[in-house]
Amino acid sequence: MKFRIVFCVLLFFLSVSGGCAVIPLEEPLLDSDNDQTVISAVIETVTALAAANTASAPVNPWNTPIGVGLVGLSAMLEALRRKEKGARKNAEARLNNGNGKV
């Protein structure tokens, strides 16, 4: 039983560690043209967790309920990201049209 837990934790860290590399930045973090928001980063993290959950399927008895929860969370975050992007576009259009009201 301990081997299964250690194996699941090892698989989780190995699958998530690929996206955690330190990359030197050549651009500023807050770029108005960049679509990478906090929600997008969380969606990428949840996707990595889903991949780790899928990789641990042979030894993880809770694979199905965890997978369903991660898919639901990912769908909810994607809807929130789209709503935020639409609100940002709407505010930008209002400012560009000269209304001045946000």
N, C-alpha and C positions, 0 to 999 in steps of 0.2 A: 504494500500500500504506500509506504514512504517513497519507494522508487517511482511510482506513478506520479506522485505529487511533485517530486523533484524534476522528473522528466517534463511535466507540463510547464512548470516554472521556467525551466531551461529553454523549452521551445518558445515560450512567450517572449523571453528576453532576446533570444536569437532572432525572432521574426521582427521585433520592434526596433532592435538596435540598428538595422539597416537604414532607417530614416532619421537617425539621430546623429549623423555625422556633422562635425563642425566644418562649415564652409565659410571662407572669408567673404565678406560682403563688399561688393564694388559699388553698390548703390545705397542710398539712404533707406532706412527701414520703412519710413512712412512716405510712400510715393503715391501720388494721386492716381496715376495710371495703373498701378498695381492692384489687381483684384484679390490679392491674398489678404483675407481678413481673419479675425480670430475664429469666426465660425468655420471658415474653410480649413483652418489648421485643426480644429476639433474634429471636423469630418474626416480629415486624413488620419487622425489618431484613432478614431473609431473604426475606420477601414483597416488599419493595421491590427487592431485588436480582433476584428472579425477574421483576418487572415491567420492570426495566432490561434484563434479558437478552432478554425478549420484544420489547421496543422495538428492540433492536439486531439483530433477526433478519435483516433484509435484507443487512447488511454483516458479520455475525459468522458465520464458518464453524464456530465451536465452540458454536453456539447449542444444539443438541440435547444434547450431553453435559453442558454446564453446567446446562441446564434439568433434566435427570434428576437430577443431583447436588443441585441446590437443592430439588427436590421431595422427595427422600429425606431431606435434612437437615431440611426443614420438618416432615415426618411424624415423624421421630425426636424433634424438639424438642416437638412437640405431645403426643406420648405422655409425655414427661418432665414437661411442664406438668400434664397430667392426673394423673399419679402424685403429683406434689408437692401438688396441690390436694386429692387424696384423703387423703394423709398429714396435711395440715394440718387437714382436717375431722375426721379420726379423733382427732388429738391434742386438738382443741378439745372434741370430744364426751366424751373421757375426763376432761378437766378439769371440764367442766360436770356430769358424773355424780357427782363427788365421789371418784373413785378416787385422784386426786392423782398417779398414775403416768403418766408420758408415755412 
